[in-house]
C-alpha cells in the first residue's frame, strides 16, 4: 500500500519564519513513521512544496522516502495558511491516486490494518461546540456548505486510508473549496478541523462509503503496540526537557535495533541540534 507524508512551509512563512525547520522529536518520529511503513506496508513518499523539498535535501533527510514529490502549492492556491495550517495535506491527497494512505509524520504504524473498500481513519471524535460547532458558525465568501448530515462524528485523519478516486476527488474538492471561501476570522482550529476531519466523515456519510477506525475514541491511550501517535506529547516534550531527552533516546534505540539502515539519520538530526 502506498502512503504519503506532507510538508508545507506556507503556515510558518505566514508567521514570519524565514526558512523551514523541524524539531528533533518530530524528525525522529518522521524517520520511524516512514521506516516502519516501508518495512511493513509498502511505498511511502513525501509530498511537499519547494521549500521543504530543498530543506530535506539540504539536511540529508530526503533519502528517507521512496520519492520526494513537489505537489503542494507554495501559496496553497490563495488559501489563508494561518487559518488552514494543515491545508497542504488536502492538496497532497488530491495529487495522489487512490487507494492511498495519508499519514501524519507523528503517526507510526507498527501493524498495518487490512485494506479493503472502507475508509480507514485513526479514530472518531466527539462533536462539541468547543471544537466542532454548528455549521452556522462558519463564514464564507459566497460558497455554500453542502447539506450534509451534521450528526456524523468527525474522523481524526492522522491516518486516513482512501480506497477509491471518486471519493478522494469528492472530498478534496469539498474541503479545498471550503478553505478557499472561508472568511478570515473566528477560531482557526474550528475551521481547520472542519475542512479536514469533519468534512471527510460527512462526505463518507453522504456517499454511503463505509468507514472503520484504528482506535476506539474512548480508549485512545491504550498501550500503543499497533500504532503510536504523539498527539499532545509534542507540547509536553517542549515543556519538559527530561521527557524530551528520554523520548529521543528511545527513538535512537529503536532506529538502531530495527532500522539500522537509517541509523545515519540520527547523526543528521543530532547535527542539526548542534
N, C-alpha and C positions, 0 to 999 in steps of 0.2 A: 504494500500500500504506500502510495506517495503522500508525503506530508510537507508542509512548509512552515518556516518561521517568517516573521515580518519585522522589519525595522524601518522607521520613518523619522527623519530629523526635523520635519516641519514643526511639531509641537515645541521642541526645545529651542528651535530658532525663533519662534514667536515669543518665547520667554526670555530672549536676549542672549542665548548661548551662541558662541562663535563657531564651535566645531563639535562633532559627535563625540560621545564618551559613554562608557558603561561602567557600573560599579563592579567590584571584584566578585561579589556573591552572585550578581546577575550573570557575569561571564562564565563562572564555574557551572552554574545551573544550566546555562545555554549549552555548554560542552556536554554535560551529562544528558540533557534532553535530546540533542542531536545524535550523540554516540549510542545511546540506548535504543533510539528509534531505528537507526541503521542496523544495529545488531539483531533486533527482534522483529522489525516490521517491514523495513524496506527503504526506499529512497527518501531523502529529505533535502530540500533546497531552501535557500534564503531568498525571500522576495523583499526588495528594499528600494530606496531611492539612490540617486547618485552619491550623495554624501556618505551614506553608510557603506555603500559598496567600496568607496575609496578608503574609508576608515578601517574596515575589517581587513582589507588588503594591506593597508599600511602597517597595521599592528601584527599581521601574520595569522589572523584567525580565519580567513576565507576558505582555507583548506578543510575546515570542519564539515562544510556542506558538500553535497554532490555537485551543486551548481549554485552560483550567485546570479540572480536574475533581477535586473533593474526594471521593475514594472510598477513601482509605486510613484505617482507623480510628485515631483519636488514641492509643488504648491497645492497638492491634494485637490486639484481642479477647482480651486477657489473656495473650498470648504474651510471654515474657521478652525485652525489647528489647535487652538486653545480649548474650544468647546468640544472638539472631537479628536482628542489626542490619540485614540486608537483607530481613527478612521482609515489609516493605511492598511489595516487588516482586510477591510472590505474591498479595497482596490486589488490587493493581492489575491483574495479569493476570486474576484471577478476574472482575473487573468488566468487562473488555473483551470484545468479541465477536470471535472468530476468523473469518477469518485476520487476524493481527496480529503486529507485531514488538515485543518487549520489548527496549528499547535502553538501555544504561547511558549516563550523561551523559559518561563519559570515553571513549566509543567513537564514532568518526566514520566514517561510510560515504561514501567518495568514489565508489565504483562499486557500485551495488546488485546483488545476485545475482538470478538468475531464480527467481521464486517458483512453487512447484507444490504437490504433495501431500506433500512431505517436510518434516520438521522441519529447520530450518537453525540451527546453533549456531556460536559463534565458533570453537571448536576442541575436540578431545578432550583429556582429561587422564589421565595415568597413575595407576594405583591404587598407593598406598604407605601403609604404616601411619602415617606421619607426618601425612598429610592425610586419607586415605580408609581408615580402619581397618575390620576385620571388623564385621559388623552386631551382633555380640555386645557390642561396645564401648558401644553406646548404651543409656541407662537411661530408661525411660518409666514413666508412671503408668498402667499397665494397657493401654495401646494396643499392639497387635501390629504390628510392622513386617511388611508384606506379604512373602510368599515369592517375591521377585523374584530374578532371576539376579544374583549378586554379581560376576561376572566382566566384565560390560559396562563399558566405560570411561566415566567421567563426561563431561559436556558443560559447557564453560565458557559461561555464559549472559550474558556482557557483551552478546552479540547472540543473541536467540532468536526465531526465526520459528515460530509455532504455526499450523498450517494449518487446523485444524477445532475446533469447540466441544467435541465429545465428548472429544478428547484433553485440551484445555485444562481441562475440568471434572474429569477423572480425575486429572490431575497436580496441580492446585492443591488438590483435596480431600485427596490423599495427603500433600502437603507441609504444608498447614496443620494437618491432624490430627496429624502428627508433631511439629510445633513446639509445639502446644498440650499435648501429652502429655509432652514431654521434661522430665526431672528436672534441676533446676539443678545445675550442676557439670560436671566434665570439661573438655575443650578446646573452647571455644566455636567456634573455626574449624571443627573437625571436624563439629560439629553443624550449623553454618550451611551448609557446602558440601554436606553430605549432603542436607539438605532442598531446597536449590535446584538443585544441579548433578548430584549422583549420582542422585537420585530421578527427575529428568526423563529421564535415559538409561535407567534401569531401567524406567520406565513405558513408554517407547518400545519397548524390547525386549519387554516383557510383552504389549503390544498389537499388536506387529508393525508399528509405524509406522516407515517408512523415515527415515533421518537422513543429512544431509550437513553438512559444516562449511566455513566460510570460509577457515580457515587450517590448515596442517599443524602438529600439535602438536610436531613435531621441528624445525620451521623457522619459529618464531613471529616472529623479529625480522628477517625479510627487509625490504627497502625497502618502507615502508608506503604504497604508492601507491594501493592499493584500499581499505584500512582503516587507521585509526590507533587504537591503544588505549594509554592511558597506563600501565597496569599499575603496576609499582613505581617508575616515573619520578616519581610524585607524592611519594614519600618522598625521592627523590633531589633534587627541587627544594626540598623543605623544608630539606634539609641543605646545599644549595649555592646561595647567593643568585645567583651568576653564571649558573648553568644556568637558574635560575628567570627571571631577567631576560631571558635570550636567548629562552626559550620564549614568554614574554609578548609580546615584540617580534614574534616570528614570527606569533603568533596575531593581533595587531593588524594586521599587514601583510596576512595572508590575508583577514581580515574586510573590510578596506578595499578590497582588489583584487577579491574575488569576491562579497562580500555587502555592498555599500555601504549597503543599506537597513537594516543592523543596526550600522552604524558608530557610531551614537549610544550603543549599549550599551557600547562601550569607555570612553566617558566615564562611564557609570554605574558600571562596575567600578572604574575608577581613582578615582572619587569616594569609593567605599567604603573604599579603601585610605587615602585622606587623612583 
